[in-house]
Amino acid sequence: MSKRQLDLIFPEEMVKEPVIWEMSKKFDVIFNIRRARVTESMGELVIELDGEDEILDEAMAWLRKKGIKVKPISHDILE
């Protein structure tokens, strides 16, 4: 199993959608929300994903296809 920390930027039309829940149901990943900031016009979420590398890649591609900006974080956000 691998861990990845991601910075996700949600467009306005996706802010109220349960995207992370959908992702966890669709892919065999465990998520941990590390930080969130949500307004009516945008959302930013820092999450940590645990899973197999191939599945994590598929989950990240799925998020991008949904219109969410996905940026890997190379350092621990809570250090």
N, C-alpha and C positions, 0 to 999 in steps of 0.2 A: 504494500500500500504506500502511496505517496501523499504528500500534503502540498497544497498550493494556496497561496494567498492572492486574492484578486480584488481589484478596485473595479466596481461596476457602476456605470453611469446610465441611469434609466431616462429615456425621453418622457416627456409629459404624458403621452398617451399610455405609457406602461406603468406609471407610478402606482396605480390602484390594483394592478393585476398580481395574482399570487405566483409570480414567475419562479421564485426560488423553490417554493413548494412543488410546483409542476416539474421542475428540473429534478428534484430529489425523488419524485415518483417515476419519472421517465428513465433516469439513469441511476445506477447503483453507486451513489455518492452520499457521503455524510457531510453536512454543512454546519458551520459555526459562524454566526454573525458576530463580527468583531466591532463594527461601528456602522451606524446608519445616520443619514441626514436626508429627510424627505420634506419637500415643499409641494405646493400644488403644481408647480411647473417642472420639477425635476427631482430625481432621487439619486443619492450616492450611497453605495453599500460596500463595505469591506467585509469579505467573507473568506473563510478558510474551508477548502474542500479536501476531503480525504477520499481516496479511491485508487483504483488501478490507473496507470498512466493513460492507457488507451481510452478508458471511460471518461477520465477527466478531460482529455482532448475533445471527445465527442460532446460532452456537456458544455464546454466553453464555446465550441462551434455553434451549438444549438442556441446559446444565449446571444451570440453575435447575430445569428439569423433572425432572432426576435427583434433586433434593433438596439440591443444593449451594447454599450462600449465596454470591452473587457480588457483591463490592463493588469498583467501580472505584477505583483509586488515582490521585490527581491529581499526585503528586510522585514523583520517582525514589526508589525504596526504598533504593538503594545510594549515594545522594549523600552 
